Amino acid sequence: MATIIDGKAFSANLRAEIARKVEIVKQNHGLTPGLAVVLVGEDPASQVYVRSKGKQTAEAGMNSYEHKLDVETSQADLLALIDQLNNDPDVHGILVQLPLPKHIDEESVINSIRVEKDVDGFQLSDVGRVSIGAEGIVPCTPLGSMMMLKDQLGSLSGKRAIVVGRSNIVGKPMAALLLAESCTVTIAHSRTEDLPGECRRADIVVAAVGRPEMVKGDWIKPGATVIDVGINRIEKEDGGTRLVGDVEFKSASQVAGAITPVPGGVGPMTIACLLHNTLQQACRLNGVDVPE
Ligand code: NDP
């Protein structure tokens, strides 16, 4: 039976560590990091994420600014708000909750955020830095996944890794980070031939597909480490719903050496990494070293 990688406990430790560092920059530099979260519309899942981001930001001792805009908000009005936040010295991180309503161009909005205040790592310049292995803001979900992998395995050098999924926000940056750690990386996607065979060769399997329980236990090499990024809501027999990952946990956990559960694996790490990125940007903007 695999070791269960406890993302909830890992995230709680990371957030406590961030809160300690925030207290130091407050005491020593009079700096309180501030994160602004912008939500357009009333998507229920987005509302839940925004609420927990606000709560955890405040718990880490940072200022949290929530901007909830009507679903009819024009792109020009949204850009005007971002401009205002770009110029607000109390705001060090700006996060626009995705997805945005259809009439708004996500790319223009994301790229209108001042690069020094980007905490998502989705801007083109961040993507470039991650792809050449340079310092910079790393997208939260891949960053959290890497922290757990390194904690579990120590050095990743020379390991065979497969990332199933090639999205700009998870799959591609995850592959770049694994490569930077000297893994031999395969990126798989919907056109990959013999996906089970590709997965079976890997010491590290990262699933970011968005297909409930697609990766089966007999796709996993015995002893491999499995990071399940997927969050899928499926119907239960009693008519209710439950969350499952992209990996069939029951069978995969019989074969893997270590595995993240869903829920309670990668998910909780994503917000912790958002706070990590906000602290980094606040320190950079103010010429302060991030405390050790
Ligand atoms: P996208 O839909 O943007 O990308 C999915 C990727 O999976 C695509 O590259 C697609 O290939 C590939 N894919 C789809 N079907 C198959 C298949 N049958 N075989 C192989 N590859 C396939 O998803 P995201 O990257 O945004 O998210 C992935 C999952 O992670 C989702 O469940 C999402 O909810 C979750 N997620 C979780 C987060 C967290 O905090 N834990 C944060 C972000 C996402 P192709 O490119 O060829 O179409």
Residues whose N, C-alpha, C, O or C-beta is under 5 A from the ligand:
A	BS01	NDP	T141 V164 G165 R166 S167 V170 G171 A188 H189 S190 R191 A208 V209 G210 V229 G230 I231 N232 V266 G267 T270
